Amino acid sequence: MIEEGLKLTSYFGERQRVGEAFLADALADLYERHGIAASIVVRGVEGFGLRHHLRTDHSLTLSEDLPLVSAAVDRPPRIEALLEETRLLDGPGLVSLERVRLLTGEVGREGLPGELRGGAKLTIYLGRREKVFRVPAFVAVCDLLHRRGVAGATAFLGVDGTAHGRRERARFFGRNADVPMMVIAVGTGEQIDGVLPELGALLRRPLINLERVRVCKRDGVALADPQVPHGVDEHGMALWQKLTVYTSEAAEYRGQPVHRAITRRLRSAGMSGATTLRGMWGFYGDHAPHGDRLVQVGRRVPTVTIVIDTPERIARAYGVVDELTDGSGLVTSETIPAMRSSDGRDHRGGLRLATRHLPRP
């Protein structure tokens, strides 16, 4: 069954605090109290915000304060109930609110809504040590998605979060079997709809959501323009845009990993912010699934760089991304109906949802 849902995503620094607590813990505590169906905290490897302060694991000093991304997904009433409390946790960073479709109950061939038929992003929430026929579930899911020809998929290891309303966090001593992971995949609506019954058969209690996406570029081949929306909806409320670049640590541009080149060029170009996450397994295009198992870090792991800004700025950012992904990578575009950002002093945007979406591809 497909239901309406909301996804609340926060981008901030690892050492950022709210009173005596780290912001990451405060958000996870909040999601636990509200029994949020699925949430996850993922540690980034590089990024910057409105102040253009670079956080990166490329330097031992700067790596003490890496970017974090915290996402929470549930039905609209549950997420809306969080919004006022998240305002109290406000500080430097960015918060986005997006409409999603939740798959509940038994997962089968659903017949996707019309707005998802052109392109769909599929997010699957799993346990860290969840297995499918003795194979790690994230590996089995990526292998299935690759066989079915979707454009790309990346598995991310979480450090905290909730699953079916229950909180699980990573600890130094413990199996951490249920600490959340997520796999994000991109494909056509037909491909995603076709693979849902197989995912339902693979996983015991799948937590899945769907979002609309436009695939702009794949392995250096342009497929569609980012389709920049107007800056406001029909009621005058601001619309924002997200650009996402899926690549690999092994992919280079002039001797530098593509994701680092993108971050630095966007920072020099005056973008409002960007965050890069390191996956642990995945693929894009025709490349076979690859990466590293569990907590190992290697050169072949996937990376995902996310940029959220005004449509005008995203158009400029796409020019940079287009140049740096001339021969590899997967690039997608999405409309963000609500976004609030802050440098700790000044704020812009808000979390009231705009109503207008991108036209159908």
C-alpha positions as CSV (number, residue, x, y, z in Angstrom):
1,M,0.0,0.0,0.0
2,I,1.3,3.5,-0.9
3,E,0.7,6.3,1.6
4,E,1.7,10.0,1.7
5,G,4.7,10.8,3.9
6,L,7.2,13.4,4.7
7,K,11.0,13.3,5.0
8,L,12.8,15.8,7.3
9,T,16.6,16.0,6.6
10,S,19.1,18.0,8.6
11,Y,22.7,18.9,7.5
12,F,25.1,20.1,10.2
13,G,28.5,19.7,11.9
14,E,29.5,16.6,14.0
15,R,30.5,18.7,17.0
16,Q,27.5,21.0,16.9
17,R,25.8,21.1,20.3
18,V,22.4,22.0,21.8
19,G,23.1,22.8,25.4
20,E,25.1,20.0,26.9
21,A,24.1,17.5,24.1
22,F,25.4,17.0,20.6
23,L,22.8,18.0,18.0
24,A,22.9,14.5,16.5
25,D,22.0,12.9,19.8
26,A,19.3,15.6,20.4
27,L,17.7,14.8,17.0
28,A,17.9,11.0,17.6
29,D,16.3,11.4,21.0
30,L,13.5,13.5,19.5
31,Y,12.8,10.9,16.8
32,E,12.8,8.1,19.4
33,R,10.3,10.0,21.7
34,H,8.0,10.5,18.7
35,G,8.3,6.8,17.6
36,I,9.4,7.8,14.1
37,A,9.1,4.9,11.6
38,A,12.6,5.3,10.0
39,S,15.5,7.7,10.8
40,I,19.2,7.5,10.3
41,V,22.3,9.6,11.1
42,V,25.1,9.3,8.4
43,R,28.6,10.7,8.8
44,G,29.8,12.7,5.9
45,V,33.4,13.0,4.5
46,E,33.4,16.5,3.3
47,G,31.2,19.6,3.1
48,F,30.6,23.3,3.7
49,G,27.7,25.6,4.6
50,L,26.8,29.2,4.4
51,R,30.0,30.3,6.2
52,H,32.0,28.3,3.6
53,H,34.0,26.6,6.3
54,L,35.3,23.3,4.8
55,R,34.9,20.2,6.9
56,T,36.8,17.2,5.4
57,D,38.4,13.9,6.4
58,H,41.3,14.8,4.1
59,S,42.9,16.5,7.0
60,L,43.3,15.0,10.5
61,T,42.5,18.3,12.1
62,L,39.5,19.2,10.1
63,S,38.2,15.6,10.3
64,E,37.4,16.1,14.0
65,D,34.2,18.0,12.9
66,L,32.9,16.2,9.8
67,P,29.4,16.9,8.3
68,L,26.5,14.8,9.5
69,V,23.2,14.2,7.8
70,S,20.1,13.1,9.9
71,A,17.0,12.0,8.1
72,A,13.6,11.1,9.5
73,V,10.6,9.6,7.5
74,D,7.1,8.9,8.6
75,R,3.4,9.9,7.9
76,P,2.8,13.7,7.8
77,P,1.2,14.1,11.3
78,R,4.2,12.5,13.0
79,I,6.8,14.6,11.1
80,E,4.8,17.8,11.4
81,A,4.7,17.2,15.2
82,L,8.5,17.4,15.2
83,L,8.9,20.7,13.3
84,E,8.3,23.1,16.3
85,E,10.8,21.1,18.4
86,T,13.4,21.1,15.6
87,R,13.2,24.9,15.5
88,L,14.4,24.9,19.2
89,L,17.5,23.0,18.1
90,D,18.3,25.6,15.4
91,G,21.9,26.5,14.7
92,P,24.3,26.6,11.7
93,G,23.1,24.2,9.0
94,L,20.3,23.3,6.7
95,V,17.0,21.5,7.1
96,S,14.8,20.4,4.2
97,L,11.3,19.0,4.2
98,E,10.2,16.8,1.3
99,R,7.1,14.9,0.3
100,V,7.6,11.1,-0.1
101,R,5.5,8.1,-0.7
102,L,5.6,5.4,2.0
103,L,5.2,1.7,1.2
104,T,3.4,0.1,4.1
105,G,2.3,-3.5,4.8
106,E,3.1,-6.2,2.2
107,V,5.3,-4.8,-0.6
108,G,4.3,-5.8,-4.1
109,R,3.8,-4.3,-7.5
110,E,2.1,-1.1,-6.5
111,G,1.3,0.8,-9.7
112,L,3.2,4.0,-9.0
113,P,1.5,7.4,-9.0
114,G,1.8,9.4,-12.2
115,E,4.4,11.8,-10.9
116,L,6.9,9.0,-10.2
117,R,6.7,7.3,-13.6
118,G,9.3,9.5,-15.3
119,G,11.9,8.9,-12.6
120,A,11.8,7.6,-9.0
121,K,14.2,7.5,-6.1
122,L,13.8,4.4,-3.9
123,T,15.1,4.4,-0.3
124,I,15.2,1.2,1.7
125,Y,16.1,1.1,5.4
126,L,17.8,-2.0,6.7
127,G,19.6,-3.3,9.8
128,R,23.5,-3.3,9.7
129,R,23.8,-7.0,10.0
130,E,20.5,-8.0,8.3
131,K,21.0,-10.9,5.9
132,V,19.3,-12.5,2.9
133,F,20.3,-16.1,2.5
134,R,23.6,-15.5,4.4
135,V,24.4,-12.5,2.3
136,P,24.4,-9.0,3.8
137,A,21.0,-7.5,2.9
138,F,22.5,-4.3,1.5
139,V,24.6,-6.4,-0.9
140,A,21.6,-8.5,-2.0
141,V,19.5,-5.4,-2.5
142,C,22.2,-3.7,-4.7
143,D,22.8,-6.9,-6.7
144,L,19.0,-7.2,-7.4
145,L,18.8,-3.5,-8.4
146,H,21.8,-3.8,-10.7
147,R,20.3,-6.9,-12.4
148,R,17.1,-5.0,-13.0
149,G,18.9,-2.2,-14.8
150,V,18.2,0.8,-12.4
151,A,20.5,3.8,-13.0
152,G,22.4,3.4,-9.7
153,A,22.2,2.4,-6.0
154,T,24.3,3.3,-2.9
155,A,24.3,1.7,0.5
156,F,25.1,4.0,3.5
157,L,26.1,2.9,7.0
158,G,24.3,4.8,9.8
159,V,25.6,5.5,13.3
160,D,22.3,6.1,14.9
161,G,18.6,6.1,14.1
162,T,15.2,4.4,14.5
163,A,13.5,1.5,12.8
164,H,9.8,0.9,13.3
165,G,9.9,3.5,16.0
166,R,12.7,1.8,18.0
167,R,16.1,3.5,18.4
168,E,19.3,1.7,17.6
169,R,22.7,3.4,17.9
170,A,26.2,2.1,17.1
171,R,28.4,1.3,20.1
172,F,32.1,0.4,20.5
173,F,31.3,-2.8,22.2
174,G,28.3,-4.7,20.8
175,R,27.1,-6.5,17.6
176,N,25.2,-3.3,16.4
177,A,23.1,-5.7,14.4
178,D,20.1,-3.4,14.1
179,V,21.9,-0.1,13.7
180,P,20.2,1.5,10.6
181,M,21.6,1.4,7.1
182,M,19.9,2.7,4.0
183,V,20.1,2.0,0.3
184,I,19.2,4.8,-2.1
185,A,18.4,3.8,-5.7
186,V,17.5,5.8,-8.8
187,G,15.6,4.5,-11.9
188,T,12.6,4.9,-14.1
189,G,9.2,4.5,-12.5
190,E,8.7,1.3,-14.5
191,Q,12.0,-0.2,-13.2
192,I,11.3,0.7,-9.6
193,D,7.7,-0.6,-9.7
194,G,8.9,-3.8,-11.3
195,V,11.5,-4.5,-8.6
196,L,9.3,-3.8,-5.6
197,P,7.7,-7.4,-5.4
198,E,11.2,-8.9,-5.4
199,L,12.4,-6.5,-2.6
200,G,9.3,-7.4,-0.6
201,A,10.2,-11.1,-1.0
202,L,13.8,-10.5,0.0
203,L,13.3,-8.5,3.2
204,R,11.5,-9.4,6.4
205,R,10.0,-6.0,7.4
206,P,11.0,-3.5,4.7
207,L,10.8,0.2,5.4
208,I,10.7,1.8,2.0
209,N,9.9,5.3,0.6
210,L,9.7,6.7,-2.9
211,E,10.4,10.2,-4.2
212,R,10.3,11.9,-7.6
213,V,13.6,12.5,-9.3
214,R,14.9,13.5,-12.7
215,V,18.0,11.7,-14.0
216,C,20.1,14.4,-15.8
217,K,23.3,12.5,-16.6
218,R,24.7,9.0,-16.6
219,D,28.3,8.0,-17.3
220,G,29.0,11.2,-19.0
221,V,25.9,11.1,-21.2
222,A,23.4,13.9,-20.9
223,L,19.8,12.6,-20.5
224,A,17.8,15.6,-19.4
225,D,18.2,19.2,-18.3
226,P,17.9,19.8,-14.5
227,Q,14.5,21.4,-15.3
228,V,14.8,24.4,-13.0
229,P,11.4,25.3,-11.5
230,H,10.3,28.9,-10.9
231,G,11.5,30.3,-7.7
232,V,8.1,30.4,-6.1
233,D,4.9,28.4,-6.3
234,E,1.5,29.7,-7.2
235,H,1.0,31.1,-3.7
236,G,4.4,33.0,-3.7
237,M,6.1,30.4,-1.5
238,A,9.8,29.7,-2.2
239,L,10.8,26.6,-4.0
240,W,14.3,25.1,-3.7
241,Q,16.2,22.6,-5.7
242,K,18.5,19.6,-4.9
243,L,21.3,18.4,-7.2
244,T,22.8,15.0,-6.3
245,V,26.0,13.5,-7.8
246,Y,26.7,9.8,-7.5
247,T,30.3,8.8,-8.2
248,S,33.2,6.8,-6.7
249,E,36.4,7.6,-4.8
250,A,38.2,5.9,-7.7
251,A,36.8,8.4,-10.2
252,E,39.2,11.3,-10.7
253,Y,39.3,14.7,-12.3
254,R,42.9,15.9,-13.1
255,G,44.3,13.7,-10.4
256,Q,41.8,14.6,-7.7
257,P,38.7,12.5,-6.6
258,V,35.7,13.8,-8.4
259,H,33.7,14.4,-5.3
260,R,36.4,16.6,-3.7
261,A,36.8,18.5,-7.0
262,I,33.1,19.2,-7.0
263,T,33.0,20.4,-3.4
264,R,35.9,22.7,-3.8
265,R,34.7,24.2,-7.1
266,L,31.2,24.8,-5.7
267,R,32.7,26.4,-2.6
268,S,34.9,28.7,-4.8
269,A,31.8,29.5,-6.9
270,G,29.9,30.8,-3.8
271,M,27.3,28.1,-3.5
272,S,25.4,28.1,-0.2
273,G,26.6,24.6,0.8
274,A,27.4,21.0,-0.2
275,T,27.7,17.7,1.6
276,T,29.5,14.5,0.5
277,L,28.6,11.1,2.0
278,R,30.7,8.0,1.5
279,G,28.8,4.8,0.8
280,M,30.1,1.3,1.5
281,W,28.6,-0.5,-1.4
282,G,26.8,0.3,-4.6
283,F,27.0,1.0,-8.4
284,Y,26.0,3.5,-11.0
285,G,25.5,2.9,-14.7
286,D,26.7,-0.4,-16.1
287,H,29.4,-0.8,-13.4
288,A,29.0,-3.9,-11.2
289,P,28.3,-3.3,-7.5
290,H,31.5,-2.7,-5.6
291,G,32.8,-1.2,-2.3
292,D,34.0,-2.4,1.0
293,R,32.4,-4.5,3.7
294,L,31.2,-3.0,6.9
295,V,33.6,-0.5,8.5
296,Q,36.4,-0.8,6.1
297,V,37.2,2.3,4.0
298,G,38.6,1.9,0.5
299,R,39.3,3.7,-2.7
300,R,36.5,2.0,-4.6
301,V,33.6,3.0,-2.4
302,P,30.7,5.1,-3.8
303,T,30.3,8.7,-2.9
304,V,27.3,11.0,-3.1
305,T,27.5,14.8,-3.1
306,I,24.3,16.8,-2.3
307,V,23.7,20.5,-3.1
308,I,20.5,22.3,-2.1
309,D,20.0,25.9,-3.1
310,T,17.8,28.3,-5.1
311,P,17.0,27.2,-8.7
312,E,19.2,30.0,-10.0
313,R,22.2,28.9,-8.0
314,I,21.6,25.2,-8.8
315,A,21.7,26.1,-12.5
316,R,25.2,27.5,-11.9
317,A,26.2,24.5,-9.8
318,Y,25.1,22.2,-12.6
319,G,27.5,23.8,-15.0
320,V,30.3,22.9,-12.6
321,V,29.0,19.4,-12.1
322,D,28.5,18.8,-15.8
323,E,32.2,19.6,-16.5
324,L,33.5,17.4,-13.7
325,T,31.4,14.4,-14.6
326,D,32.3,14.4,-18.2
327,G,33.1,10.7,-18.3
328,S,31.5,9.1,-15.3
329,G,28.9,9.5,-12.5
330,L,25.1,9.8,-12.2
331,V,23.5,13.2,-11.7
332,T,19.9,13.8,-10.6
333,S,17.7,16.8,-9.8
334,E,14.8,17.2,-7.4
335,T,12.5,20.0,-6.3
336,I,12.5,20.8,-2.5
337,P,9.2,22.3,-1.3
338,A,10.6,23.6,2.0
339,M,14.0,24.5,3.3
340,R,15.5,26.5,6.2
341,S,19.2,27.4,6.4
342,S,21.3,29.3,8.9
343,D,24.8,30.4,9.4
344,G,24.1,30.8,13.2
345,R,23.1,34.4,12.9
346,D,21.0,34.9,9.7
347,H,18.2,32.6,8.6
348,R,16.5,32.1,5.3
349,G,13.6,30.0,4.1
350,G,11.2,28.0,6.3
351,L,9.5,24.6,6.7
352,R,6.1,25.4,5.4
353,L,5.6,23.2,2.3
354,A,5.2,24.9,-1.1
355,T,2.6,23.2,-3.3
356,R,4.1,23.2,-6.8
357,H,6.2,20.3,-8.3
358,L,8.3,20.0,-11.4
359,P,6.4,19.4,-14.6
360,R,6.5,15.8,-15.7
361,P,9.6,14.8,-17.7
